[in-house]
Amino acid sequence: MGNGQGTPNNITKGIITMSDKNFIGLGHNPNPNVPDIPEGFGAALFKEPEARTYFENLSDIEKTNVIRYIQRNNLTGDEARNKISNVIKSLKNNTLDFTNLM
């Protein structure tokens, strides 16, 4: 998976890429229809292949809604981790159940 420190091999200069349509980083997204994936969410997706696969297959609108949900209220620390954890659990179950909390 990574460099022995829990980070994916495909992190280069603070930018993580999943595919051409899913970009983690700040302001370098080649897909203008979807915002950049927050780094904490991207790291969580790399740890959970089922969630990552489901996320990668979402429409651009669904991906945008997921990212906006995560970014809403600018949570930090445990609150942000809990929000991301709930999203990952939902994606692993091939659902967007967390969206009813939006």
C-alpha positions in Angstrom: 0.0 0.0 0.0 2.5 2.5 0.9 5.8 3.6 2.2 5.6 1.8 5.5 4.2 4.9 7.2 0.6 4.4 6.3 0.5 6.6 3.2 -0.3 5.4 -0.3 2.6 5.0 -2.8 0.9 7.4 -5.2 1.3 10.5 -3.0 3.6 12.9 -4.8 4.3 16.4 -3.4 1.2 16.3 -1.2 -1.1 15.3 -4.1 -2.9 11.9 -4.1 -4.6 10.7 -7.3 -7.1 7.9 -7.5 -8.0 8.2 -11.2 -8.5 10.8 -13.8 -12.0 11.5 -12.4 -11.1 11.5 -8.7 -8.4 13.9 -7.4 -7.1 14.5 -3.9 -5.2 17.7 -3.3 -5.7 21.4 -3.4 -6.6 23.1 -6.7 -5.1 20.7 -9.2 -8.2 18.7 -10.1 -8.3 17.8 -13.8 -12.1 17.2 -13.5 -13.7 20.6 -13.2 -17.1 19.0 -12.4 -16.0 17.6 -9.0 -14.3 19.4 -6.2 -10.9 18.1 -4.9 -11.3 15.3 -2.4 -10.4 16.4 1.1 -7.1 14.7 2.2 -8.6 13.0 5.2 -11.4 11.5 3.1 -8.9 10.5 0.5 -6.7 8.7 3.0 -9.8 6.9 4.4 -10.8 5.8 0.9 -7.3 4.3 0.3 -7.7 2.2 3.4 -11.1 0.9 2.4 -11.1 -0.5 -1.2 -14.8 -1.3 -1.2 -15.7 2.3 -0.3 -13.2 3.6 -2.8 -14.6 1.5 -5.6 -18.2 2.6 -4.8 -17.1 6.3 -4.7 -15.2 6.0 -7.9 -18.3 4.7 -9.7 -20.6 7.5 -8.4 -21.7 10.2 -10.8 -20.0 13.6 -10.7 -23.0 15.1 -9.0 -23.0 12.3 -6.3 -19.3 12.7 -5.7 -19.8 16.5 -5.4 -22.6 15.9 -2.9 -20.4 13.6 -0.8 -17.5 16.0 -0.8 -19.7 19.0 0.1 -21.3 16.9 2.9 -17.8 16.2 4.3 -16.7 19.8 4.0 -19.9 21.3 5.5 -19.5 23.1 8.8 -15.7 23.0 8.6 -15.4 20.4 11.3 -12.0 19.5 12.6 -10.5 16.8 14.9 -12.7 14.0 16.2 -15.9 15.6 14.6 -14.3 15.5 11.1 -13.0 12.0 11.6 -16.4 10.8 12.8 -18.1 12.4 9.8 -15.6 10.8 7.4 -16.0 7.4 9.1 -19.8 7.5 8.7 -19.4 8.3 5.0 -16.8 5.5 4.5 -19.2 3.0 6.3 -22.0 4.0 4.1 -19.9 3.7 0.9 -18.6 0.3 2.0 -22.3 -0.8 2.1 -22.8 0.6 -1.4 -25.2 3.3 -0.1 -25.3 7.0 0.4 -27.3 6.7 3.7 -25.4 9.5 5.3 -26.9 12.0 2.8 -30.1 12.0 4.8 -28.1 13.9 7.4 -27.2 16.7 4.9 
